[in-house]
Amino acid sequence: MVGALVPESSHTEAGAWVSTAYNLGAALGTACGGVLADRSGPPSAFGVAAGLLAAVTALGALRALSRRNPTTALKAPSGDGVTR
């Protein structure tokens, strides 16, 4: 996905930023989950993680649906219905 969004000359830098963001998120999530598990117990940590996952998934789905072109999504297929 990053390759489609940045110029070809910036692919390496864009990939490095994606990797940095992923690793930072993993580190912060682990640290916060550990603190929450120590203070409230593992069930609370798993509950918060599940809630955050559900919220991020819902926001991603809403964003994806809002970016769709509703006129092309509702058009009937033309021709014989065979995808080529």
N, CA, C and O of each residue as an XYZ file, in Angstrom:
336
protein
N       0.829     -1.178      0.000
C       0.000      0.000      0.000
C       0.882      1.252      0.000
O       0.569      2.229     -0.681
N       1.957      1.229      0.743
C       2.835      2.396      0.783
C       3.409      2.669     -0.593
O       3.561      3.824     -0.988
N       3.728      1.617     -1.321
C       4.289      1.780     -2.653
C       3.372      2.526     -3.600
O       3.840      3.203     -4.516
N       2.081      2.410     -3.391
C       1.124      3.099     -4.256
C       0.926      4.559     -3.857
O       0.410      5.358     -4.640
N       1.336      4.905     -2.636
C       1.079      6.252     -2.147
C       2.268      7.202     -2.246
O       2.095      8.419     -2.171
N       3.462      6.666     -2.411
C       4.652      7.530     -2.442
C       5.380      7.367     -3.771
O       5.231      6.346     -4.443
N       6.158      8.358     -4.147
C       6.951      8.229     -5.375
C       7.955      7.083     -5.248
O       8.374      6.718     -4.149
N       8.322      6.538     -6.381
C       9.238      5.394     -6.391
C      10.565      5.715     -5.714
O      11.175      4.838     -5.102
N      11.011      6.941     -5.815
C      12.287      7.319     -5.216
C      12.235      7.357     -3.686
O      13.278      7.434     -3.037
N      11.035      7.304     -3.104
C      10.885      7.382     -1.646
C      10.396      6.083     -1.022
O      10.015      6.081      0.149
N      10.393      4.985     -1.759
C       9.881      3.721     -1.225
C      10.642      3.276      0.020
O      10.025      2.822      0.984
N      11.958      3.395      0.021
C      12.744      2.940      1.159
C      12.418      3.747      2.408
O      12.230      3.185      3.487
N      12.353      5.052      2.258
C      12.040      5.901      3.412
C      10.620      5.630      3.913
O      10.393      5.568      5.121
N       9.680      5.472      3.009
C       8.305      5.207      3.414
C       8.205      3.869      4.150
O       7.503      3.751      5.154
N       8.910      2.877      3.641
C       8.912      1.579      4.321
C       9.532      1.668      5.702
O       9.067      1.016      6.637
N      10.578      2.471      5.835
C      11.211      2.651      7.141
C      10.252      3.320      8.124
O      10.215      2.952      9.298
N       9.474      4.300      7.655
C       8.501      4.962      8.539
C       7.397      4.000      8.965
O       6.962      4.022     10.116
N       6.944      3.160      8.045
C       5.916      2.173      8.395
C       6.468      1.200      9.432
O       5.785      0.870     10.401
N       7.692      0.743      9.232
C       8.320     -0.166     10.182
C       8.503      0.493     11.548
O       8.285     -0.142     12.580
N       8.896      1.743     11.553
C       9.066      2.474     12.809
C       7.735      2.604     13.547
O       7.668      2.386     14.756
N       6.687      2.957     12.822
C       5.369      3.103     13.442
C       4.878      1.775     14.003
O       4.304      1.733     15.092
N       5.099      0.697     13.269
C       4.680     -0.633     13.733
C       5.417     -1.004     15.023
O       4.804     -1.438     15.999
N       6.733     -0.828     15.012
C       7.526     -1.193     16.189
C       7.225     -0.304     17.388
O       7.212     -0.783     18.522
N       6.982      0.979     17.155
C       6.618      1.882     18.240
C       5.269      1.481     18.841
O       5.101      1.470     20.060
N       4.324      1.155     17.980
C       3.022      0.705     18.472
C       3.109     -0.586     19.261
O       2.439     -0.738     20.283
N       3.929     -1.517     18.796
C       4.107     -2.780     19.517
C       4.742     -2.541     20.881
O       4.339     -3.146     21.874
N       5.733     -1.661     20.928
C       6.402     -1.382     22.198
C       5.463     -0.680     23.179
O       5.384     -1.057     24.348
N       4.757      0.334     22.704
C       3.836      1.061     23.586
C       2.674      0.183     24.033
O       2.251      0.242     25.188
N       2.164     -0.628     23.118
C       1.065     -1.524     23.481
C       1.474     -2.546     24.524
O       0.708     -2.845     25.441
N       2.672     -3.080     24.388
C       3.171     -4.048     25.360
C       3.371     -3.387     26.718
O       2.999     -3.949     27.749
N       3.958     -2.194     26.715
C       4.196     -1.488     27.977
C       2.875     -1.136     28.669
O       2.721     -1.364     29.869
N       1.941     -0.590     27.923
C       0.644     -0.216     28.512
C      -0.134     -1.440     28.967
O      -0.768     -1.422     30.021
N      -0.084     -2.501     28.174
C      -0.766     -3.737     28.566
C      -0.181     -4.334     29.830
O      -0.913     -4.849     30.675
N       1.143     -4.267     29.964
C       1.783     -4.777     31.178
C       1.387     -3.989     32.409
O       1.101     -4.569     33.456
N       1.368     -2.672     32.288
C       0.969     -1.832     33.425
C      -0.487     -2.111     33.786
O      -0.824     -2.237     34.963
N      -1.340     -2.206     32.788
C      -2.761     -2.476     33.045
C      -2.955     -3.855     33.664
O      -3.766     -4.009     34.577
N      -2.229     -4.854     33.188
C      -2.343     -6.201     33.745
C      -1.850     -6.237     35.188
O      -2.432     -6.934     36.020
N      -0.786     -5.496     35.498
C      -0.275     -5.454     36.870
C      -1.256     -4.776     37.816
O      -1.430     -5.208     38.956
N      -1.892     -3.721     37.345
C      -2.770     -2.943     38.229
C      -4.187     -3.497     38.316
O      -4.810     -3.443     39.377
N      -4.707     -4.035     37.196
C      -6.118     -4.449     37.176
C      -6.321     -5.928     36.929
O      -7.435     -6.432     37.070
N      -5.268     -6.627     36.566
C      -5.380     -8.051     36.284
C      -5.476     -8.321     34.786
O      -5.886     -7.455     34.013
N      -5.095     -9.529     34.388
C      -5.101     -9.877     32.960
C      -6.458     -9.750     32.267
O      -6.497     -9.312     31.117
N      -7.573    -10.112     32.911
C      -8.852     -9.958     32.197
C      -9.130     -8.516     31.765
O      -9.687     -8.284     30.692
N      -8.743     -7.559     32.595
C      -8.936     -6.152     32.222
C      -8.070     -5.775     31.032
O      -8.516     -5.067     30.129
N      -6.819     -6.254     31.036
C      -5.916     -5.936     29.925
C      -6.454     -6.508     28.618
O      -6.430     -5.834     27.588
N      -6.938     -7.750     28.653
C      -7.504     -8.350     27.445
C      -8.786     -7.635     27.026
O      -9.038     -7.472     25.832
N      -9.588     -7.212     27.982
C     -10.811     -6.478     27.659
C     -10.527     -5.149     26.988
O     -11.193     -4.784     26.019
N      -9.544     -4.425     27.497
C      -9.174     -3.149     26.889
C      -8.616     -3.373     25.490
O      -8.944     -2.634     24.563
N      -7.767     -4.398     25.337
C      -7.202     -4.699     24.015
C      -8.309     -5.057     23.020
O      -8.287     -4.604     21.875
N      -9.269     -5.863     23.455
C     -10.376     -6.240     22.571
C     -11.224     -5.018     22.210
O     -11.652     -4.873     21.065
N     -11.464     -4.148     23.182
C     -12.241     -2.940     22.916
C     -11.537     -2.008     21.938
O     -12.168     -1.454     21.039
N     -10.230     -1.837     22.114
C      -9.475     -0.993     21.187
C      -9.445     -1.595     19.789
O      -9.564     -0.876     18.797
N      -9.286     -2.911     19.709
C      -9.302     -3.576     18.403
C     -10.646     -3.388     17.716
O     -10.695     -3.114     16.517
N     -11.730     -3.531     18.456
C     -13.068     -3.335     17.882
C     -13.260     -1.895     17.410
O     -13.826     -1.656     16.343
N     -12.784     -0.933     18.209
C     -12.939      0.473     17.837
C     -12.139      0.814     16.579
O     -12.642      1.494     15.685
N     -10.895      0.342     16.513
C     -10.060      0.627     15.344
C     -10.624     -0.059     14.103
O     -10.606      0.517     13.015
N     -11.122     -1.276     14.256
C     -11.727     -1.980     13.126
C     -12.970     -1.249     12.626
O     -13.168     -1.110     11.419
N     -13.799     -0.787     13.543
C     -15.007     -0.057     13.159
C     -14.659      1.257     12.454
O     -15.273      1.613     11.448
N     -13.673      1.968     12.990
C     -13.275      3.223     12.341
C     -12.698      2.972     10.951
O     -12.980      3.721     10.016
N     -11.903      1.938     10.817
C     -11.353      1.600      9.497
C     -12.438      1.227      8.512
O     -12.389      1.627      7.348
N     -13.422      0.459      8.969
C     -14.521      0.074      8.089
C     -15.350      1.286      7.681
O     -15.731      1.412      6.517
N     -15.628      2.170      8.619
C     -16.393      3.375      8.290
C     -15.637      4.254      7.302
O     -16.232      4.819      6.385
N     -14.338      4.366      7.491
C     -13.549      5.175      6.556
C     -13.546      4.554      5.166
O     -13.681      5.253      4.162
N     -13.392      3.237      5.117
C     -13.388      2.561      3.821
C     -14.739      2.707      3.128
O     -14.794      2.923      1.917
N     -15.813      2.593      3.878
C     -17.143      2.738      3.286
C     -17.407      4.169      2.836
O     -18.077      4.384      1.826
N     -16.890      5.149      3.573
C     -17.138      6.539      3.194
C     -16.342      6.942      1.957
O     -16.716      7.891      1.269
N     -15.253      6.236      1.665
C     -14.438      6.565      0.497
C     -14.944      5.887     -0.768
O     -14.521      6.245     -1.867
N     -15.838      4.918     -0.632
C     -16.391      4.251     -1.811
C     -17.291      5.202     -2.566
O     -17.930      6.078     -1.984
N     -17.328      5.015     -3.858
C     -18.224      5.806     -4.689
C     -19.568      5.083     -4.722
O     -19.660      4.015     -5.326
N     -20.605      5.621     -4.100
C     -21.873      4.897     -4.011
C     -22.529      4.645     -5.368
O     -23.302      3.697     -5.504
N     -22.244      5.455     -6.354
C     -22.886      5.231     -7.648
C     -22.301      4.018     -8.355
O     -23.030      3.314     -9.053
N     -21.004      3.751     -8.196
C     -20.422      2.575     -8.839
C     -20.697      1.314     -8.041
O     -20.714      0.220     -8.605
N     -20.913      1.446     -6.734
C     -21.172      0.266     -5.917
C     -22.557     -0.317     -6.190
O     -22.774     -1.512     -5.988
N     -23.489      0.509     -6.643
C     -24.853      0.046     -6.845
C     -25.175     -0.307     -8.291
O     -26.283     -0.766     -8.571
N     -24.258     -0.112     -9.202
C     -24.525     -0.411    -10.602
C     -24.626     -1.914    -10.827
O     -23.876     -2.697    -10.245
N     -25.560     -2.297    -11.678
C     -25.685     -3.698    -12.053
C     -24.558     -4.053    -13.010
O     -24.122     -3.213    -13.797
N     -24.085     -5.289    -12.947
C     -23.015     -5.677    -13.866
C     -23.528     -5.663    -15.312
O     -24.683     -5.991    -15.582
N     -22.654     -5.282    -16.214
C     -23.039     -5.242    -17.627
C     -22.501     -6.483    -18.332
O     -21.558     -7.120    -17.863
N     -23.092     -6.802    -19.418
C     -22.630     -7.944    -20.216
C     -23.150     -9.249    -19.666
O     -24.255     -9.315    -19.128
N     -22.341    -10.299    -19.805
C     -22.775    -11.631    -19.409
C     -22.471    -11.953    -17.949
O     -22.777    -13.053    -17.489
N     -21.872    -11.012    -17.209
C     -21.588    -11.228    -15.801
C     -20.277    -11.950    -15.551
O     -19.953    -12.260    -14.405
N     -19.528    -12.217    -16.588
C     -18.251    -12.919    -16.427
C     -17.156    -11.877    -16.247
O     -17.038    -10.939    -17.036
N     -16.360    -12.054    -15.202
C     -15.243    -11.142    -14.961
C     -14.046    -11.604    -15.760
O     -13.672    -12.775    -15.700
N     -13.446    -10.707    -16.500
C     -12.285    -11.071    -17.311
C     -11.059    -10.359    -16.818
O      -9.976    -10.536    -17.375
